[in-house]
Amino acid sequence: MGWIYPNILFGTVVLLGLLNCCNALYFHIGETERKCFIEDIPDETNVIVNYKVELYDPRSGGYMPSSPGIGMHVEVRDADDKILLSRVYSSEGKISFTSHSHGEHVICMYSNSTAWFSGSQLRVHLDIQVGEHAVNYGEVVQKEKLSELQLRIRQLLDQIEQITKEQNYQRYREERFRQTSESTNSRVLWWSLIQTAVLLVMGAWQMRHLKSFFEAKKLV
């Protein structure tokens, strides 16, 4: 039965690889709606967002390519809530930016006007590529005239660089978590000490009050 574990491990690695490289999805959005997505990104990492907007067709009940006038306002904020990108794009395009700090980056999209589709619903196809997945190696081959072996080496180097960034980010998160845990433990300790001190003071005051009461009643 020992052969099962390598197969399970291989399947897990393949599944994780698919999850990391395939972030394509679509969502529906109305004329007043705002959709936001959170991507946990290491610092100095390239991100490419491909999108395509389709307009709902009430006659066919499906979605058709939208007119050029329908666009999307895209806003990207980093982990410190600083705006990295904010502009209006057309109905189909590619957005690229580079993260400058670790953490959760928020990508928000909403229609740039309410008059173009008169309350109809839009379907937005979205594909987010992070790190080496954001590199178009076809363009790299044409631009740098790389052989197949050189291209493979370039891809491996990019993957190693991305893994290094991910490891640095995980160390950063671990350090933040450790600091939070130490701070929480310290506060819990001080709270326990304060509670103990209050109980001791209340006990001493009650004993003194009872002693004064017994003395006043001449019971002691």
The 8 nearest C-alpha neighbors of each residue, nearest first, counted from 0:
[[1, 2, 3, 4, 5, 6, 7, 8],
 [0, 2, 3, 4, 5, 6, 7, 8],
 [3, 1, 0, 4, 5, 6, 7, 8],
 [2, 4, 6, 1, 5, 0, 7, 8],
 [3, 5, 7, 6, 2, 8, 1, 0],
 [6, 4, 8, 7, 3, 2, 9, 1],
 [7, 5, 9, 3, 4, 8, 10, 2],
 [6, 8, 4, 10, 5, 9, 11, 3],
 [9, 7, 5, 11, 6, 10, 4, 12],
 [10, 8, 6, 12, 11, 7, 5, 13],
 [11, 9, 7, 13, 8, 12, 6, 14],
 [10, 12, 14, 8, 9, 13, 7, 15],
 [11, 13, 9, 15, 14, 10, 16, 8],
 [14, 12, 16, 10, 11, 15, 9, 17],
 [15, 13, 11, 17, 16, 12, 10, 18],
 [16, 14, 18, 12, 17, 13, 19, 11],
 [15, 17, 13, 19, 14, 18, 12, 20],
 [16, 18, 14, 20, 15, 19, 21, 13],
 [17, 19, 15, 16, 21, 20, 14, 22],
 [20, 18, 16, 17, 21, 15, 22, 129],
 [19, 21, 17, 18, 16, 22, 132, 128],
 [22, 20, 18, 23, 17, 19, 126, 128],
 [21, 23, 126, 127, 20, 24, 128, 18],
 [24, 22, 126, 125, 21, 127, 25, 124],
 [25, 23, 125, 124, 126, 22, 26, 123],
 [24, 26, 124, 123, 125, 122, 27, 23],
 [27, 25, 123, 122, 28, 124, 24, 125],
 [28, 26, 122, 121, 123, 120, 29, 25],
 [27, 29, 121, 32, 120, 122, 26, 30],
 [30, 28, 120, 32, 31, 121, 119, 118],
 [29, 31, 113, 32, 118, 110, 28, 120],
 [32, 30, 29, 33, 113, 110, 109, 28],
 [33, 31, 29, 30, 28, 109, 34, 110],
 [32, 34, 109, 108, 35, 31, 107, 28],
 [35, 33, 108, 107, 109, 32, 36, 28],
 [34, 36, 107, 106, 108, 105, 33, 37],
 [37, 35, 106, 105, 107, 38, 34, 104],
 [36, 38, 105, 104, 103, 106, 39, 35],
 [37, 39, 104, 103, 40, 105, 36, 106],
 [40, 38, 103, 102, 104, 37, 41, 101],
 [39, 41, 102, 38, 101, 103, 42, 104],
 [42, 40, 101, 168, 44, 164, 165, 102],
 [41, 43, 100, 101, 99, 98, 44, 40],
 [44, 42, 98, 99, 97, 41, 45, 100],
 [45, 43, 98, 97, 42, 130, 41, 46],
 [44, 46, 97, 130, 96, 129, 133, 98],
 [47, 45, 129, 96, 95, 128, 133, 97],
 [46, 48, 95, 128, 133, 94, 127, 49],
 [47, 49, 127, 94, 93, 126, 95, 128],
 [50, 48, 93, 126, 125, 92, 94, 127],
 [49, 51, 125, 124, 91, 92, 126, 93],
 [50, 52, 91, 124, 123, 90, 92, 53],
 [53, 51, 123, 90, 122, 91, 65, 124],
 [54, 52, 64, 65, 122, 63, 121, 62],
 [55, 53, 121, 65, 62, 63, 64, 56],
 [54, 56, 62, 120, 121, 61, 119, 57],
 [55, 57, 62, 61, 58, 60, 59, 54],
 [58, 56, 60, 59, 55, 61, 62, 119],
 [59, 57, 56, 60, 61, 55, 62, 63],
 [58, 60, 61, 57, 56, 62, 55, 63],
 [59, 61, 57, 56, 58, 62, 55, 63],
 [62, 60, 59, 56, 55, 63, 57, 58],
 [61, 63, 55, 54, 56, 53, 64, 60],
 [62, 64, 54, 53, 65, 55, 56, 61],
 [65, 63, 53, 54, 66, 62, 52, 51],
 [64, 66, 53, 54, 63, 52, 67, 69],
 [65, 67, 68, 69, 64, 90, 54, 53],
 [68, 66, 69, 90, 89, 65, 70, 91],
 [69, 67, 66, 70, 89, 115, 90, 65],
 [70, 68, 90, 67, 66, 115, 89, 65],
 [69, 71, 89, 90, 88, 111, 68, 110],
 [72, 70, 110, 111, 88, 109, 87, 73],
 [71, 73, 87, 111, 109, 108, 86, 110],
 [74, 72, 108, 85, 86, 107, 71, 87],
 [73, 75, 85, 107, 84, 106, 108, 76],
 [76, 74, 106, 84, 83, 105, 82, 107],
 [77, 75, 82, 105, 81, 80, 83, 104],
 [76, 78, 104, 80, 79, 81, 105, 103],
 [77, 79, 102, 103, 80, 104, 76, 101],
 [78, 80, 77, 81, 76, 100, 102, 104],
 [81, 79, 77, 76, 78, 82, 104, 105],
 [82, 80, 76, 79, 77, 83, 78, 75],
 [81, 83, 76, 84, 75, 80, 77, 85],
 [84, 82, 75, 76, 81, 77, 85, 96],
 [83, 85, 75, 74, 82, 86, 76, 73],
 [86, 84, 74, 73, 75, 82, 83, 87],
 [85, 87, 72, 73, 88, 84, 74, 71],
 [88, 86, 72, 71, 73, 111, 70, 89],
 [89, 87, 71, 70, 72, 86, 90, 92],
 [88, 90, 70, 91, 71, 67, 69, 92],
 [89, 91, 70, 52, 69, 67, 51, 71],
 [92, 90, 51, 89, 50, 52, 93, 88],
 [91, 93, 50, 49, 89, 51, 94, 90],
 [92, 94, 49, 48, 50, 95, 47, 91],
 [95, 93, 48, 47, 49, 92, 96, 46],
 [94, 96, 47, 46, 48, 93, 97, 45],
 [97, 95, 46, 45, 98, 47, 94, 84],
 [98, 96, 45, 44, 43, 46, 99, 95],
 [97, 99, 43, 42, 44, 100, 45, 96],
 [100, 98, 42, 43, 97, 101, 44, 77],
 [99, 101, 42, 98, 102, 41, 43, 78],
 [102, 100, 41, 42, 40, 168, 78, 99],
 [103, 101, 78, 39, 40, 104, 41, 100],
 [102, 104, 39, 78, 38, 37, 40, 105],
 [103, 105, 77, 38, 78, 37, 76, 39],
 [104, 106, 37, 76, 36, 75, 107, 35],
 [105, 107, 75, 36, 35, 74, 37, 104],
 [108, 106, 35, 74, 34, 73, 105, 36],
 [109, 107, 73, 34, 72, 33, 71, 35],
 [108, 110, 33, 72, 71, 32, 111, 34],
 [111, 109, 71, 112, 72, 30, 70, 108],
 [110, 112, 71, 72, 70, 109, 87, 113],
 [113, 111, 110, 114, 115, 30, 69, 70],
 [114, 112, 30, 115, 117, 116, 110, 118],
 [113, 115, 117, 112, 116, 118, 30, 111],
 [116, 114, 113, 117, 69, 112, 68, 118],
 [115, 117, 119, 118, 114, 113, 69, 54],
 [118, 116, 114, 119, 115, 113, 30, 120],
 [117, 119, 116, 30, 120, 29, 113, 114],
 [120, 118, 116, 117, 55, 121, 29, 30],
 [119, 121, 29, 55, 28, 54, 118, 27],
 [122, 120, 54, 28, 27, 53, 55, 29],
 [121, 123, 27, 53, 26, 52, 28, 54],
 [122, 124, 52, 25, 26, 51, 125, 27],
 [123, 125, 25, 51, 50, 24, 52, 122],
 [126, 124, 50, 24, 25, 23, 49, 123],
 [125, 127, 23, 49, 22, 48, 50, 24],
 [128, 126, 48, 22, 47, 49, 125, 23],
 [127, 129, 133, 47, 132, 46, 48, 126],
 [130, 128, 46, 133, 132, 45, 131, 47],
 [129, 131, 45, 132, 133, 44, 161, 46],
 [130, 132, 133, 134, 157, 158, 129, 161],
 [131, 133, 130, 128, 134, 129, 20, 135],
 [132, 134, 128, 131, 129, 130, 47, 46],
 [135, 133, 131, 132, 136, 130, 139, 45],
 [136, 134, 137, 138, 133, 139, 132, 131],
 [135, 137, 139, 138, 134, 140, 150, 154],
 [136, 138, 140, 139, 135, 141, 142, 134],
 [137, 139, 141, 136, 140, 135, 142, 143],
 [138, 140, 136, 142, 137, 141, 143, 135],
 [141, 139, 145, 144, 137, 138, 143, 142],
 [142, 140, 138, 144, 139, 143, 137, 145],
 [141, 143, 139, 140, 144, 138, 145, 137],
 [142, 144, 140, 145, 141, 139, 138, 146],
 [145, 143, 140, 141, 142, 146, 139, 150],
 [146, 144, 140, 143, 149, 150, 147, 141],
 [145, 147, 149, 148, 150, 144, 140, 151],
 [146, 148, 150, 149, 151, 145, 152, 140],
 [147, 149, 151, 150, 146, 152, 145, 153],
 [150, 148, 152, 146, 151, 147, 145, 153],
 [149, 151, 153, 147, 148, 152, 145, 146],
 [150, 152, 154, 148, 153, 149, 155, 147],
 [151, 153, 155, 149, 154, 150, 156, 148],
 [154, 152, 150, 156, 151, 155, 149, 157],
 [153, 155, 151, 157, 152, 156, 158, 150],
 [154, 156, 158, 152, 157, 153, 159, 151],
 [157, 155, 159, 153, 158, 154, 160, 152],
 [158, 156, 160, 154, 155, 159, 131, 161],
 [157, 159, 155, 161, 156, 160, 162, 154],
 [160, 158, 162, 156, 161, 157, 155, 163],
 [161, 159, 157, 163, 158, 162, 156, 164],
 [160, 162, 164, 158, 163, 159, 157, 130],
 [163, 161, 165, 159, 164, 160, 158, 166],
 [164, 162, 166, 160, 161, 165, 159, 167],
 [165, 163, 161, 167, 162, 166, 168, 41],
 [164, 166, 162, 168, 163, 167, 169, 41],
 [167, 165, 169, 163, 168, 164, 162, 170],
 [168, 166, 170, 164, 165, 169, 171, 163],
 [167, 169, 171, 165, 166, 170, 41, 164],
 [168, 170, 172, 166, 171, 167, 173, 165],
 [171, 169, 173, 167, 168, 172, 174, 166],
 [170, 172, 168, 174, 169, 173, 167, 175],
 [173, 171, 169, 175, 174, 170, 176, 168],
 [172, 174, 170, 176, 171, 175, 169, 177],
 [173, 175, 177, 171, 172, 176, 170, 178],
 [176, 174, 172, 178, 177, 173, 179, 171],
 [175, 177, 173, 179, 174, 178, 172, 180],
 [176, 178, 174, 180, 179, 175, 173, 181],
 [179, 177, 181, 175, 180, 176, 182, 174],
 [178, 180, 176, 182, 177, 181, 183, 175],
 [181, 179, 177, 183, 182, 178, 184, 176],
 [182, 180, 184, 178, 183, 179, 185, 177],
 [181, 183, 179, 185, 180, 184, 178, 186],
 [182, 184, 180, 186, 185, 181, 179, 187],
 [185, 183, 187, 181, 186, 182, 180, 188],
 [184, 186, 182, 188, 183, 187, 181, 189],
 [187, 185, 189, 183, 188, 184, 190, 182],
 [186, 188, 190, 184, 185, 189, 183, 191],
 [189, 187, 185, 191, 186, 190, 184, 192],
 [188, 190, 192, 186, 191, 187, 193, 185],
 [191, 189, 187, 193, 188, 192, 186, 194],
 [190, 192, 194, 188, 189, 193, 195, 187],
 [193, 191, 189, 195, 190, 194, 196, 188],
 [192, 194, 196, 190, 195, 191, 189, 197],
 [195, 193, 191, 197, 192, 196, 190, 198],
 [194, 196, 192, 198, 193, 197, 191, 199],
 [195, 197, 193, 199, 194, 198, 192, 200],
 [198, 196, 194, 200, 199, 195, 201, 193],
 [197, 199, 201, 195, 196, 200, 202, 194],
 [200, 198, 202, 196, 197, 201, 203, 195],
 [199, 201, 197, 203, 202, 198, 204, 196],
 [200, 202, 204, 198, 199, 203, 197, 205],
 [203, 201, 199, 205, 200, 204, 198, 206],
 [204, 202, 206, 200, 205, 201, 199, 207],
 [203, 205, 201, 207, 202, 206, 208, 200],
 [206, 204, 208, 202, 207, 203, 209, 201],
 [205, 207, 203, 209, 208, 204, 210, 202],
 [208, 206, 210, 204, 205, 209, 203, 211],
 [207, 209, 205, 211, 206, 210, 204, 212],
 [210, 208, 212, 206, 211, 207, 205, 213],
 [209, 211, 207, 213, 212, 208, 206, 214],
 [212, 210, 214, 208, 209, 213, 215, 207],
 [211, 213, 209, 215, 210, 214, 208, 216],
 [214, 212, 218, 216, 210, 215, 211, 217],
 [213, 215, 217, 211, 216, 212, 219, 218],
 [214, 216, 212, 217, 213, 211, 218, 210],
 [215, 217, 213, 214, 218, 212, 219, 211],
 [218, 216, 214, 215, 219, 213, 212, 211],
 [217, 219, 213, 216, 214, 215, 212, 210],
 [218, 217, 214, 213, 216, 210, 215, 212]]
